[in-house]
Amino acid sequence: MKLFVGLGNPGDQYARNRHNIGFMALEAIASRHRASNWQRKWQGRLADATIGTERVLLLMPQTFMNQSGRSVAEAVRFHKLLPDDVVVFHDELDLAPGKVRVKLGGGVAGHNGLRSIRDCLGTAEYKRVRLGIGHPGHKEKVLGHVLGDFAKADRPWVDPLLDALADAAPFLASGDDAGFMNRIALLTAPPKPPRPLRVEEPPATG
């Protein structure tokens, strides 16, 4: 069994924040794979789904971002999961908007949700799905950027990305990270421009 965790902050005022793209990803996956109704458990919102052939628990901690690990650790202990059974979806400043990378372990790069999970699990060896939101360019603008809402101009990449994450989730649930990444790349690739029509020159006449 896998535990998919989406990171974000609870409350309607944060719902469209860039920092909440982890919540958005889990909601898209839950909808696509007909998960059970969300219920309150382990200081979070929990649903149960069969994704591909795998049973997956979907968890959105409701503790606010910097205490996310408390919720995750309760679920891990209850089900006696290993750290590499945990997959965390989170926003990533150091990736361009719409880019996705899968990573096992590593540092937290200043992300309070990842730091809390590492501290509460006692290890950083859990899997992360890094969802690029881009960097505002200056350190002093980071807080306003991550806690700001996605703009209308972001919709053309945010909505297809969420659809692609939901579509590709069975690969991730089965441990096929490469298949997951390839499927997302295929589904989010910009359409190729049409090839120009070749105009035949009329034959020359003497």
C-alpha positions in Angstrom: 0.0 0.0 0.0 1.1 3.5 -0.8 0.4 6.8 1.0 0.0 9.8 -1.4 0.3 13.0 0.6 -0.6 16.4 -0.9 0.9 19.5 0.9 -1.0 22.8 1.3 -2.7 25.0 3.8 -6.3 24.4 4.9 -9.0 27.0 4.3 -10.7 28.6 1.4 -8.4 31.6 1.4 -5.5 29.4 0.5 -7.3 27.1 -1.9 -5.8 28.6 -5.2 -2.4 29.5 -3.7 0.7 28.2 -5.6 1.7 26.6 -2.2 -1.4 24.5 -2.4 -0.7 22.7 -5.7 -0.1 19.5 -3.7 -3.7 19.6 -2.5 -4.9 20.3 -6.0 -2.9 17.3 -7.3 -4.5 14.9 -4.7 -8.0 16.2 -5.4 -7.5 15.6 -9.2 -6.2 12.1 -8.5 -9.1 11.3 -6.1 -11.6 12.5 -8.6 -10.2 10.5 -11.5 -9.8 7.3 -9.6 -13.1 7.4 -7.8 -11.7 7.6 -4.3 -13.9 7.2 -1.2 -15.4 10.3 0.3 -12.9 12.5 2.2 -13.0 11.9 6.0 -11.3 13.5 8.9 -8.5 11.3 10.2 -4.9 11.7 11.5 -5.2 15.5 11.6 -6.0 15.6 7.9 -8.4 14.7 5.2 -8.2 11.1 4.1 -9.6 9.1 1.2 -9.0 5.6 -0.1 -8.6 4.6 -3.7 -7.5 1.8 -6.0 -5.1 3.4 -8.5 -4.3 0.9 -11.2 -3.9 -2.3 -9.3 -2.7 -0.7 -6.1 -4.4 0.4 -2.9 -3.5 4.0 -2.2 -4.4 6.2 0.8 -4.7 9.9 -0.1 -3.9 12.3 2.7 -4.1 16.1 2.9 -2.8 17.3 6.3 -4.9 20.0 7.8 -2.3 21.2 10.3 -1.0 24.0 8.1 2.2 23.5 6.1 4.8 23.7 8.7 3.2 20.9 10.8 2.4 18.6 8.0 4.6 15.8 9.3 2.4 15.3 12.4 -0.4 14.1 10.2 1.8 12.0 7.9 3.6 10.3 10.8 0.3 9.2 12.4 -0.8 7.5 9.1 2.6 5.9 8.6 2.7 4.5 12.2 -0.9 3.2 12.0 -0.4 1.3 8.8 3.3 0.3 9.6 4.4 1.8 6.3 8.0 2.3 5.3 9.3 5.8 4.4 9.6 4.8 0.7 5.9 3.9 0.7 5.2 7.6 1.2 4.8 9.9 -1.9 4.6 13.6 -1.2 3.3 16.1 -3.8 4.5 19.6 -3.2 5.3 23.0 -4.9 8.8 23.5 -6.1 10.3 27.0 -6.6 13.4 25.7 -8.4 11.4 24.1 -11.3 9.9 26.1 -14.1 6.1 26.3 -14.0 4.5 23.0 -15.1 7.6 21.0 -14.8 7.5 17.8 -12.7 10.3 15.7 -11.2 10.3 12.7 -9.0 12.9 12.3 -6.3 13.7 10.0 -3.4 15.1 11.7 -0.4 17.4 14.7 -0.4 17.3 18.1 1.2 14.2 20.2 2.0 15.4 23.4 0.1 13.6 25.6 2.7 10.2 23.9 2.2 8.6 23.9 5.7 6.2 21.0 4.8 9.1 18.7 3.7 11.1 19.7 6.8 8.2 18.8 9.1 7.8 15.4 7.4 11.5 14.7 7.7 11.5 15.6 11.3 8.4 13.6 12.2 9.4 10.5 10.3 13.0 10.7 11.4 14.2 10.4 7.8 14.2 12.2 4.5 14.0 9.0 2.5 10.5 9.4 1.3 9.5 10.1 -2.3 8.7 13.6 -3.5 6.8 14.7 -6.6 8.1 18.2 -7.2 5.6 20.4 -9.0 7.2 23.4 -10.5 5.7 26.8 -9.8 8.7 28.9 -10.9 10.8 31.4 -8.9 9.8 35.1 -8.7 13.4 36.1 -9.2 14.2 37.7 -5.9 14.3 36.2 -2.4 12.2 38.9 -0.9 9.3 38.1 -3.3 9.2 34.3 -2.5 6.6 34.5 0.3 4.2 36.5 -1.7 4.7 34.3 -4.7 4.0 31.0 -3.0 1.1 32.4 -1.0 -0.3 34.1 -4.0 -3.1 32.6 -6.2 -2.4 31.2 -9.6 -3.3 33.8 -12.1 -5.7 33.4 -15.1 -2.6 33.2 -17.3 -1.5 30.1 -15.4 -4.6 28.1 -16.3 -3.3 26.9 -19.6 -0.6 24.9 -17.9 -2.0 24.3 -14.4 -5.2 22.5 -15.5 -3.5 20.2 -18.1 -0.8 19.4 -15.5 -3.4 18.3 -12.9 -5.2 16.2 -15.5 -1.8 14.6 -16.4 -0.9 13.8 -12.8 -4.3 12.1 -12.4 -3.9 10.1 -15.6 -0.3 9.0 -14.8 -0.9 8.2 -11.2 -1.1 4.4 -11.8 2.5 4.4 -12.9 3.5 6.1 -9.6 1.4 3.8 -7.5 3.2 0.8 -9.0 6.6 2.3 -8.5 7.3 3.0 -12.2 8.6 6.5 -11.8 10.0 6.7 -15.3 6.6 5.7 -16.8 5.0 8.3 -14.6 7.3 11.0 -15.9 7.0 9.9 -19.5 3.2 9.9 -19.4 3.1 13.4 -18.0 5.6 14.7 -20.5 3.5 13.2 -23.3 0.2 14.7 -22.0 1.6 18.2 -21.3 3.8 18.6 -24.4 2.8 21.6 -26.5 1.1 20.7 -29.7 3.4 20.6 -32.7 2.7 23.4 -35.3 1.2 22.1 -38.5 3.6 21.4 -41.3 3.4 24.0 -44.1 1.7 22.9 -47.2 4.1 22.3 -50.0 3.1 24.3 -53.1 4.1 22.6 -56.3 5.6 25.0 -58.9 3.9 24.8 -62.3 6.1 23.3 -64.9 8.1 25.8 -66.9 6.9 26.3 -70.5 9.3 27.2 -73.3 
